[in-house]
Amino acid sequence: YYKRMYYSQVLFWKTFAALVGEEILEHQKEFDEFYDKGFEVTRASVTTNPQVRPIIDNLKAKGLRLIIATNPLFPAAAQNNRVKWAGLDRNDFELITTYENSHFCKPNPAYYQEILDKQGLPPDEVIMIGNDAREDTAAAQIDEARRLPVIQHDVGQAVIAVEQGVCF
């Protein structure tokens, strides 16, 4: 099914070129270089939550599969920097969604379905910890009968819920 569709990266560049002109396609390399180097300037707007590293280590120690299902509007270089700024490592996660590896974006329910399919995960064994109630809740609706459980934003409460098996 997904093989017949464009990745978000292709759609981004097609749409961008349609809006600003085809000549922008000649500058893709500069955009990529920005995310490798220049994107670092945005780090000043990010704060690291000291609770996150121990939480991730604890969840990994329990054998849980961790995925960052962030809206795939950025390339891998940008997402990997964002993970690093949070005090984490890209290798802490089996998947980080990017515009190179995703066909859909939030709030499209196909976004989460694609992740479940790629990772071979049944929805009833997954919990979503989100920070945007509108996008996360809408996208978590897999089909009319199934919705991923969503816990909003409070990292500490979300981890307590996971550890107590509230959503499993």
Stockholm file with secondary structure:
# STOCKHOLM 1.0

chainA/1-168         YYKRMYYSQVLFWKTFAALVGEEILEHQKEFDEFYDKGFEVTRASVTTNPQVRPIIDNLKAKGLRLIIATNPLFPAAAQNNRVKWAGLDRNDFELITTYENSHFCKPNPAYYQEILDKQGLPPDEVIMIGNDAREDTAAAQIDEARRLPVIQHDVGQAVIAVEQGVCF
#=GR chainA/1-168 SS CGGGSCCHHHHHHHHHHHHHCGGGGGGHHHHHHHHHTGGGGGGGGCCCCTTHHHHHHHHHHTTCCCEECCCCCSCHHHHHHHHHHTTCCGGGCSEECCTTTCSCCTTCHHHHHHHHHHHTCCGGGCCEEESCHHHHHHHTBCSSSCBCCEEESCHHHHHHHHHTTTTC
#=GC SS_cons         CGGGSCCHHHHHHHHHHHHHCGGGGGGHHHHHHHHHTGGGGGGGGCCCCTTHHHHHHHHHHTTCCCEECCCCCSCHHHHHHHHHHTTCCGGGCSEECCTTTCSCCTTCHHHHHHHHHHHTCCGGGCCEEESCHHHHHHHTBCSSSCBCCEEESCHHHHHHHHHTTTTC
//
